[in-house]
Amino acid sequence: SACRLSTMRKLPSVLARTLTSGTSGSPVLPDMSEVRSRLRDIVGASTNWRDHVQAMQERKALHTLLAKRQEDLSPRRMKDSYLEVILPLGSQPEIREKYLNVHNSVRFGRILEDLDSLGVLICYTHTKQEMQPRSPLSIVTALVDKINLCKKIIYPDCDIKFTGNVSWVGRTSMEVKMHMLQLHDGDYSPVLDATFVMVARDPENKRPAFVNPLVPETPEEEEIIKQGELNKLKRIDFSTASLLKMAPTAEERNIVHDIFLNTLDTRQEGEGTVSFRSRKLPPNSVWMEDAKLKGLQICHPQERNIFNRIFGGFLMRKAFELGWATACSYGCSRPFIVSVDDIMFQRPVEVGSLLLLSGQVCYTEKNYIQVRVHSEVYDADTREHQTTNIFHFTFISENEVPRVVPKTYG
């Protein structure tokens, strides 16, 4: 199963002492609104637009609190950053509508937003200094490494629980593992596992900043940290294997050549030879250029994060919804999300930007549809386009789908 219950789920929650306790003595878990409220408190952000600009100016003074070296920061354990958060869809019906889709299940784009907020709070919990009410760090999402789902349907009327902790630490970056479970018949069962990578920057979000090192306490935790190191090396390998830097492998060349040969029009006239330009679509196939959808988003202040940029979770939700619509129109039936890979946050999106999203079916196999969503900002003054994010979503369709076929080398 894609969802493996991590040993981290067994860790005792530290929330009992950090949050208000219920009368029964058991901790009352925070909900997502409390997560966002705590994030604003940690950074000193305001919900009022003008006050917020002022608060960001005041953050500059926090530069003096930054560590000069990582060695100056006290090591932390995994359980120090462990959090549990409730999404009370069952017990608080009034919040249900925000999460509901037309198929009477939960909007996955909303779950992406919640995971993003929780991931940032987990990192602030890892880096918290007891004597500092405000954190000098600007912690932002660098990439979503992986989200695996093991349930097709997320029910809109059953409570959801998120758990998570820091699972690996570099010098200025942190890997966060999160799990989502849903309540059924009195028991929480796993729905998804997610791995995010967050980076710490200075108070003005301009330069990298050091974070507390992570120390394992058990052999299981040593394995988790080792896996985090392997994940980092894989990301480095993947970035250096870009086609813009490296030629395709022999295997990749053969695949591309086979696809090309399958699209050549072999009907010859007289003694003429097959033309490279004369291409035909194989049966039950769609040209890749005909499997696109585009969208435009105006980035209003409402969608800003605690640092006055557009909230990464909002960008993920919008990209997912376009990706879902692309898969839906391609397969002519309802698609279900299976996994999310390699969401790279290449540059922040400013409030007021015009955000252009482009969804492209880039691979199909039986019922599976792989969609790539490219996100860029358009500057109306300079007429320049700049890539902000690239998203990869894997969907499974109710019916088998046609094969997507590329026409050009790109």
N, C-alpha and C positions, 0 to 999 in steps of 0.2 A: 504494500500500500504506500502511496506517495506520502501519506501522513504518518510519520513515525512519532509516537509519543515520546518526547524527549525526557530524559531524567530530570530536566529542569522543572517539569510540572510537579515533581514531588517536593520541591524546595518549599520550606515554610514561608509564607508571605510576611514581608516586613511591614505590610500596610497596617497591621494591627496597631503599631506604635506611631505610624506617621499620619494616620487618618482617624477620624472620629469612630469610636466603637459603638456598636448597638447596645441596647440595654441588656441583651442576653449575654454580653461579653464577647460575642463573635464580631469580627470586624465588618463594618459596612463598606462594601467595595465602592470605589468612586465610579461615576459614569463618564461618558465621553465629554459632556459639558464641563465637568470638573477637571478633566485632563486639560482642556483648552484654557480654562481659567487659571490653573496652576502654571501653565506655560507662560501666560501673560504676566503673572506675578514674578516668576523667576527672571524674566527679561526686563520687567518694568514697562511692558507695553500697555497701551490704553485702547479701549474700544472706540474712543472719540478720535476722529481723523486728525484734528489739529493738535490735540494733546499728544497724540502718538508721534507726530513729527518732532515735537519738543522732547519726548522721552528718548527718541533715537539720538538726538543731539547730546542729551545727558549721559548716554551710554559711553561716550568717548572717554569720560573720566575713569571708567573702569579698567582702562589699559594697565594701570599700575598693579592690578590684582593678578595679571597673567603670570604664569610660571616662566622663568627664563630657560629651564631645562625640565625634561620629563622626570628626571631623577628627584627633583624637588617636590614632586607630588606623591602623596601617600598611595600605596597599592590598594586596590579594591578587590573584593570577592564577587563571584557571580550573584550570590544571593543579596548583595548590597543594592543591586539595581533591579532586582526582581519585582515586577508589578503585576497585579491582577486588576482588571477593569471590567465592569459589567455594562452591557448594552441591554437595558430592560424592556425589550420589545414585547415580552409576555406580560410583565407586571405593570408596565406603563403604556397602555394603548395609545395615549396622545402623541407619542413620538414615532408611532408606527408609519404614519403616512409619508414621512420624509424618506423612509427606507423602502417603501413599497413600489414594485413595478407592476405592469399590466398583467403579468402572468401569476400574480399573487405569490411572488417570492421576493427575497431581499435584493435590492439593487447592489450589485457587486462594486460599482463605482463608489458608493457611500462607504463600503468596507475598506476600500483603498485609502480613502480620506482618513478614516479612523486609525488604520494601521500606521499611516504616516505621522499623525499627531502622537500616537502612543510611542512610536520608535524614538521620536525626539525627546519625549518626557523621560523615557528609560535612560537615554544618554545623559540628560541633565541630572538624573538621580545618581548615576555612576560618578559624575564629576562634581557633585555637590560639596561645597566647603562649609563646614558647620557655622563659621562666624560670618559668612557672607550671605545676606538675604537676597542679593542680586547676583546672577552669574555673569562674569565678564565674557563668557564664551558665547559665540553665535554658532549654534549647532544646526546644520542643514543636511538634507538628504542628498547623498552623492549618487547612489544608485539602488535600485531594487534588484538584488541578485537573483532571487527565485521566490515564486509563490506557487505552491502545489496545492491543489484542491482534491479532497477525496469524497466530497459530496456534490452531486449535481444541483441539488435544491437547498437553498438556505431559507428556512421557514420564517415568515414575517410576524408570527405570534408566539415565538418561544424565546426566552432570554438567551443572550449570547454572552460568553465570557472570553476576554482576551487575556493571555498571560505572556510575559516576555522578560528578557534580560539581555545584558551585554554578553556576547559569547566570544569575542576576540577583540583585542585592542592593538593598534599600531602606535605610532608616535602622535599622530594628530587625527586618526580615524578610528571608528568603532564599528564592529559588526553587531547587529542586534537580531536575535532570533525571537520570533513571536508565533504564538499558536492561537487559533480561534476554535472554540468549542460551543456547541449549542445544547440546550437543555431538552431532553426527551425522556418522558416517564421517570422524572426525578433524578436523571443522571446526565452528566455532561459528556457528549461524544465529540471526537475531533472532526473539524470541518476543513481547516487548512493550516499549513505551516508556511511561514514567511521569513525570508532573510533580507534585511536591509543593511546598507552601509551608510553611515553618517560621518560627516567631517566637522571638526571643530575649528572655528576661525576666531579672529579677534573681535572686540565689541562692535567694530564698524563693518564686520564681515568682509575684510579686505585681505588678511593674511592668515596662514595656518596658525593654530595655537595648540600647545601640548595638552594631552589628556592623561588622567590617572592610569597607570599600568594595571593589568588584570592578573591576579594570581589564582591558580587552581587549588582546590582543597581536596579533591578526590581523583582517582584514576579516570572516572567518566568525564570530569571537567577537563582534565589534561587532553583527552581525546577530542573534546569539543573545540578547545583552543587550537589543537593541531589541525583540525578540519578547517578552522577559520584561516589559518596560515596557508593551507592548500588552496582555499577559495581565492585568496589574494593572488597567489602565483598564477592560478588559472586565468584570472582577470587580466594580469599583465601579459600572459601568452596570447590571450584573445585579442587584446588591443594591438599587439605587434603583428598579428596575422591578417590585418586588414588588407583587402585587395589593392588599396591605394599604396601599400608599402611592399607587398609580397605577391609573387605570381601564384596562381592556383596550383594545387598539388596535382600529381598525375591522375589520381582518382577523380578529382574535381573536373579536370580537363576532359576526361572520358565521358563524365555525366553530361557536361555542357555540349560536347560534340554529338552524343547520342540524341539529345533533345533536338539539336539543330538538324540532324539527318532526318528525324521523324517529321519535321515540318517542311522539308523540301518537296516541291511539286515535281514529281518524277514523270509527269505526262510530257513526252517529248514530241516536238513537231519535226517530222522528216528526220534528217540526220543531225538536227541541233542537239546540243548538250544541255544538261540540266543547269538552269541558271541559279546562281546563289541568291538572286533577288526574288525569285519566284517561290513564295512560301505558301503553304496551305495549313489550315488548322486540322489537327488529327481529330478523329471522331470523339464525341463526348468530352470536348475540351473548350476552354475559354482563353483567349489571348490575355496575358497579364495586364496589358494596357487597358483592357475593358473591365477590369476587376478593381476599380478604384472608387472611393468616395472622398469628398472634401468638405471641410467645415471651417467656419470662422467664428472666433470668440473675441468680443471686446472685453478687456480685463478691467473690471470695475473695482473700486476700493473695497467693496464687500468681500472680495475673494482674496484679500491680502493676508499674509501670515504675520507673525509677531515681529518680523524685521521689515515690514512695509514692502515686501515683494509679493508676487502672486504665490499663493499656497501650493506647494508641490502636490498635495493630495487632490486639490481641485484640478490641476493639470492632468493627473493620472485618471481622475474620474471622467473628464472630458475626452481624453484619448481612448479610454476603455469603451465609452459609449459610442464613439465613432467606429472603433474596431469591431464592436458587437454589430453595429448597423451594417458595416462592410461585409461581415461574415453572414449576416442574416439575408442581405440582398443577393449575395453570391450563391448561398446554398438553398435559397427559397424555403427555408424552414427555420425554426427557432434554434439558435446555437447556444451551447452551454460552455462557460469558461472552464478550461482544464488546468492551464498554468500560465504564469506571467514570468517572463525572463528579461534580464538585461535592460531594465529601464535606466538609461543614463541621463543624468541631469547635467548638461554641458554648460549651461549658463542660466542665471536667474532671469525671470520674466518680470519686467517692471509694471507697476500699476499704470493703466492707460494704454498699454500695448495692444496692437492688433495681432491676435494669435491665429495663425493659419495651420490647420491640421489636415493631414493627407493620409487616408487609410488605403492600404494596398494588400490584396491577397498575394502572398509571395510563395506559398507552397500548399499543396493539398495531397491527401492520401486517404482513400476510402471516405470515412465520415469526418476526418480531421481537416481543419482549415487553420493555416498559420497566417496571421495578419500583422503587418508592420505599420505602425503609425508614426509619421514624421511630423514633428512640431517645430514651427519657426515663427519668429516675430518679424513683423513688417514695420519698418520705420517710414512713416508717410513723408517725413521731411527729407530724408536722404534717399528714399526708395530702395533701401537695402533690405535683404532678407538674411536673417541669421538663425541657424539651427539652435534650438534650445534643448530638445529632448528627442530620443528615439525610443519607441515602445515596441515590444514583441508580445503578442497574445496568441495562445493556442486555444482554439474552440473545437468542440465536437458537435456536429450537426445531427438532427434527428434522422436525416436521410443521407445516403451516399452522395457525394458532390462531384461535379465535373472536375477534370484535371486542369490546373492552371498552367499555361505554357508561355514562356518568355519569347519575345520576338527579337529583341536586341541583346547584345552581349551584356550590357549594363543590367 
